[in-house]
Amino acid sequence: MKRRVYLTYPSALVREPVLCEMYDRLRVRFNVRTASVSEEIGLIGLELDGEPEPIEAALAFFRERGIRVEPIELDVMAG
């Protein structure tokens, strides 16, 4: 299963290796499809690949850290 989402990082997390931490803990494969990062905010278009349960755990992992997770409408991603 593939799931595409936008992650919006607050400024406090922009420099943190959150994607790597998620992979280290949950082993959910990911592909960064698009990204825009500044000192104030980070926006990443992310594709997660795997079984439904680990993907949901990865999304919860991001939310627990204060990252906004939004589905990409119609599973379409620019870029």
MDTraj code that builds the backbone (N, CA, C; nanometers):
import mdtraj as md
import numpy as np

residues = "MET LYS ARG ARG VAL TYR LEU THR TYR PRO SER ALA LEU VAL ARG GLU PRO VAL LEU CYS GLU MET TYR ASP ARG LEU ARG VAL ARG PHE ASN VAL ARG THR ALA SER VAL SER GLU GLU ILE GLY LEU ILE GLY LEU GLU LEU ASP GLY GLU PRO GLU PRO ILE GLU ALA ALA LEU ALA PHE PHE ARG GLU ARG GLY ILE ARG VAL GLU PRO ILE GLU LEU ASP VAL MET ALA GLY".split()
xyz = np.array([
    [0.0848, -0.1182, 0.0000],
    [0.0000, 0.0000, 0.0000],
    [0.0885, 0.1234, 0.0000],
    [0.0441, 0.2259, -0.0716],
    [0.1141, 0.3541, -0.0709],
    [0.0196, 0.4592, -0.0160],
    [0.0745, 0.5464, 0.0645],
    [-0.0048, 0.6558, 0.1220],
    [0.0724, 0.7838, 0.1021],
    [0.0073, 0.8857, 0.0485],
    [0.0720, 1.0144, 0.0235],
    [0.0132, 1.1210, 0.1140],
    [0.1030, 1.1930, 0.1800],
    [0.0605, 1.2947, 0.2758],
    [0.1536, 1.4152, 0.2675],
    [0.1022, 1.5271, 0.3143],
    [0.1852, 1.6448, 0.3380],
    [0.2155, 1.6514, 0.4865],
    [0.3404, 1.6748, 0.5193],
    [0.3815, 1.6970, 0.6568],
    [0.4196, 1.8427, 0.6713],
    [0.3647, 1.9108, 0.7709],
    [0.3990, 2.0490, 0.7988],
    [0.4683, 2.0537, 0.9341],
    [0.5965, 2.0893, 0.9297],
    [0.6805, 2.0936, 1.0493],
    [0.6780, 2.2322, 1.1108],
    [0.6658, 2.2421, 1.2423],
    [0.6844, 2.3719, 1.3085],
    [0.8336, 2.4068, 1.3103],
    [0.8645, 2.5316, 1.3341],
    [1.0042, 2.5778, 1.3291],
    [1.0954, 2.5000, 1.4237],
    [1.0456, 2.4577, 1.5379],
    [1.1294, 2.3862, 1.6351],
    [1.1781, 2.2511, 1.5826],
    [1.1116, 2.1956, 1.4814],
    [1.1478, 2.0633, 1.4305],
    [1.2157, 2.0654, 1.2938],
    [1.2297, 2.1826, 1.2340],
    [1.2827, 2.1914, 1.0976],
    [1.4204, 2.1260, 1.0852],
    [1.5027, 2.1387, 1.1853],
    [1.6383, 2.0829, 1.1786],
    [1.6510, 1.9422, 1.2384],
    [1.5417, 1.8851, 1.2836],
    [1.5449, 1.7524, 1.3453],
    [1.5297, 1.6426, 1.2386],
    [1.5967, 1.5290, 1.2554],
    [1.5895, 1.4195, 1.1571],
    [1.4682, 1.3281, 1.1803],
    [1.3496, 1.3874, 1.1748],
    [1.2282, 1.3146, 1.2102],
    [1.2011, 1.1984, 1.1145],
    [1.2217, 1.2174, 0.9860],
    [1.1988, 1.1082, 0.8910],
    [1.2919, 0.9898, 0.9194],
    [1.4164, 1.0188, 0.9468],
    [1.5117, 0.9116, 0.9796],
    [1.4725, 0.8409, 1.1086],
    [1.4282, 0.9158, 1.2083],
    [1.3849, 0.8551, 1.3343],
    [1.2654, 0.7630, 1.3116],
    [1.1699, 0.8077, 1.2286],
    [1.0536, 0.7232, 1.1981],
    [1.0999, 0.5937, 1.1329],
    [1.1904, 0.6041, 1.0357],
    [1.2367, 0.4830, 0.9676],
    [1.3129, 0.3906, 1.0632],
    [1.3985, 0.4467, 1.1458],
    [1.4745, 0.3660, 1.2412],
    [1.3826, 0.2876, 1.3356],
    [1.2742, 0.3498, 1.3779],
    [1.1839, 0.2853, 1.4735],
    [1.0843, 0.1914, 1.4080],
    [1.0288, 0.2340, 1.2925],
    [0.9151, 0.1612, 1.2348],
    [0.9458, 0.0902, 1.1034],
    [1.0569, 0.1232, 1.0417],
    [1.0987, 0.0617, 0.9147],
    [0.9947, 0.0762, 0.8035],
    [0.9256, 0.1903, 0.8009],
    [0.8324, 0.2199, 0.6920],
    [0.9109, 0.2938, 0.5845],
    [0.9124, 0.2352, 0.4652],
    [0.9837, 0.2984, 0.3536],
    [0.9130, 0.4281, 0.3146],
    [0.9921, 0.5282, 0.2763],
    [0.9342, 0.6564, 0.2380],
    [1.0096, 0.7138, 0.1184],
    [0.9391, 0.8009, 0.0472],
    [0.9958, 0.8718, -0.0657],
    [0.9539, 1.0184, -0.0525],
    [1.0507, 1.1078, -0.0432],
    [1.0202, 1.2511, -0.0390],
    [0.9933, 1.2947, -0.1820],
    [0.8709, 1.3363, -0.2087],
    [0.8315, 1.3743, -0.3440],
    [0.8485, 1.5231, -0.3702],
    [0.8323, 1.6021, -0.2665],
    [0.8493, 1.7466, -0.2778],
    [0.8775, 1.8014, -0.1389],
    [0.9522, 1.9107, -0.1331],
    [0.9820, 1.9697, -0.0027],
    [1.0116, 2.1182, -0.0184],
    [0.9710, 2.1933, 0.0816],
    [1.0020, 2.3350, 0.0917],
    [1.0288, 2.3619, 0.2391],
    [1.1528, 2.3997, 0.2685],
    [1.1921, 2.4163, 0.4081],
    [1.2595, 2.5511, 0.4263],
    [1.2191, 2.6211, 0.5310],
    [1.2834, 2.7466, 0.5696],
    [1.3134, 2.7369, 0.7187],
    [1.3651, 2.8425, 0.7771],
    [1.3912, 2.8431, 0.9217],
    [1.2609, 2.8401, 1.0013],
    [1.1519, 2.8892, 0.9434],
    [1.0259, 2.9020, 1.0151],
    [0.9335, 2.7814, 1.0014],
    [0.9399, 2.7122, 0.8869],
    [0.8431, 2.6052, 0.8607],
    [0.9004, 2.5080, 0.7588],
    [0.8540, 2.3850, 0.7651],
    [0.8908, 2.2857, 0.6662],
    [0.7661, 2.2191, 0.6125],
    [0.7587, 2.2033, 0.4812],
    [0.6467, 2.1349, 0.4174],
    [0.7051, 2.0254, 0.3297],
    [0.6648, 1.9015, 0.3558],
    [0.7172, 1.7883, 0.2811],
    [0.6012, 1.7078, 0.2245],
    [0.6088, 1.6779, 0.0962],
    [0.5172, 1.5845, 0.0324],
    [0.5816, 1.4481, 0.0402],
    [0.5185, 1.3548, 0.1104],
    [0.5804, 1.2275, 0.1428],
    [0.4941, 1.1121, 0.0948],
    [0.5594, 1.0120, 0.0396],
    [0.4914, 0.8890, 0.0023],
    [0.5431, 0.7776, 0.0933],
    [0.4520, 0.7127, 0.1635],
    [0.4864, 0.6016, 0.2525],
    [0.4453, 0.4720, 0.1839],
    [0.5282, 0.3691, 0.1981],
    [0.5049, 0.2436, 0.1286],
    [0.5171, 0.1283, 0.2281],
    [0.4134, 0.0462, 0.2366],
    [0.4182, -0.0678, 0.3277],
    [0.2795, -0.1179, 0.3618],
    [0.2731, -0.1938, 0.4684],
    [0.1458, -0.2472, 0.5169],
    [0.0684, -0.1367, 0.5885],
    [-0.0655, -0.1438, 0.5891],
    [-0.1468, -0.0378, 0.6499],
    [-0.1135, -0.0078, 0.7968],
    [-0.0944, -0.1094, 0.8796],
    [-0.0717, -0.0856, 1.0225],
    [0.0578, -0.0078, 1.0499],
    [0.1716, -0.0464, 0.9902],
    [0.2928, 0.0331, 1.0123],
    [0.2826, 0.1755, 0.9557],
    [0.2117, 0.1912, 0.8446],
    [0.1943, 0.3259, 0.7887],
    [0.1156, 0.4120, 0.8863],
    [0.0093, 0.3590, 0.9442],
    [-0.0686, 0.4343, 1.0430],
    [0.0175, 0.4672, 1.1647],
    [0.1041, 0.3745, 1.2044],
    [0.1956, 0.4006, 1.3172],
    [0.2918, 0.5137, 1.2829],
    [0.3380, 0.5186, 1.1576],
    [0.4278, 0.6268, 1.1146],
    [0.3561, 0.7609, 1.1191],
    [0.2316, 0.7651, 1.0741],
    [0.1554, 0.8906, 1.0775],
    [0.1330, 0.9350, 1.2218],
    [0.1047, 0.8407, 1.3104],
    [0.0889, 0.8736, 1.4525],
    [0.2210, 0.9246, 1.5101],
    [0.3322, 0.8640, 1.4699],
    [0.4655, 0.9075, 1.5128],
    [0.4862, 1.0556, 1.4801],
    [0.4519, 1.0947, 1.3582],
    [0.4669, 1.2354, 1.3183],
    [0.3756, 1.3260, 1.4009],
    [0.2504, 1.2877, 1.4144],
    [0.1537, 1.3702, 1.4894],
    [0.1966, 1.3890, 1.6348],
    [0.2478, 1.2835, 1.6956],
    [0.2911, 1.2905, 1.8356],
    [0.4039, 1.3914, 1.8554],
    [0.4765, 1.4205, 1.7515],
    [0.5866, 1.5170, 1.7594],
    [0.5439, 1.6594, 1.7218],
    [0.4157, 1.6776, 1.6935],
    [0.3659, 1.8114, 1.6621],
    [0.3686, 1.8455, 1.5149],
    [0.3837, 1.7452, 1.4302],
    [0.3840, 1.7663, 1.2859],
    [0.2416, 1.7472, 1.2356],
    [0.1948, 1.8438, 1.1568],
    [0.0609, 1.8316, 1.0986],
    [0.0678, 1.7354, 0.9800],
    [-0.0225, 1.6387, 0.9766],
    [-0.0284, 1.5385, 0.8701],
    [-0.1595, 1.5576, 0.7957],
    [-0.1493, 1.5798, 0.6636],
    [-0.2688, 1.5999, 0.5820],
    [-0.2622, 1.5095, 0.4601],
    [-0.3717, 1.4404, 0.4293],
    [-0.3712, 1.3561, 0.3099],
    [-0.3619, 1.4431, 0.1845],
    [-0.2982, 1.3901, 0.0845],
    [-0.2932, 1.4592, -0.0445],
    [-0.4188, 1.4227, -0.1190],
    [-0.4959, 1.5225, -0.1562],
    [-0.6248, 1.4999, -0.2218],
    [-0.6095, 1.4141, -0.3449],
    [-0.6955, 1.3161, -0.3561],
    [-0.6983, 1.2236, -0.4693],
    [-0.5656, 1.1532, -0.4907],
    [-0.4814, 1.1535, -0.3889],
    [-0.3525, 1.0846, -0.3955],
    [-0.2672, 1.1342, -0.5124],
    [-0.2799, 1.2617, -0.5454],
    [-0.2020, 1.3215, -0.6536],
    [-0.0993, 1.4154, -0.5922],
    [0.0217, 1.4071, -0.6415],
    [0.1289, 1.4881, -0.5866],
    [0.1957, 1.5680, -0.6982],
    [0.2150, 1.6958, -0.6740],
    [0.2842, 1.7799, -0.7721],
    [0.4303, 1.7419, -0.7762],
    [0.4918, 1.7628, -0.8914],
    [0.6359, 1.7392, -0.9028],
    [0.6626, 1.6119, -0.9615],
])
top = md.Topology()
chain = top.add_chain()
for i, resn in enumerate(residues, 1):
    res = top.add_residue(resn, chain, resSeq=i)
    for name in ("N", "CA", "C"):
        top.add_atom(name, md.element.get_by_symbol(name[0]), res)
traj = md.Trajectory(xyz[None], top)
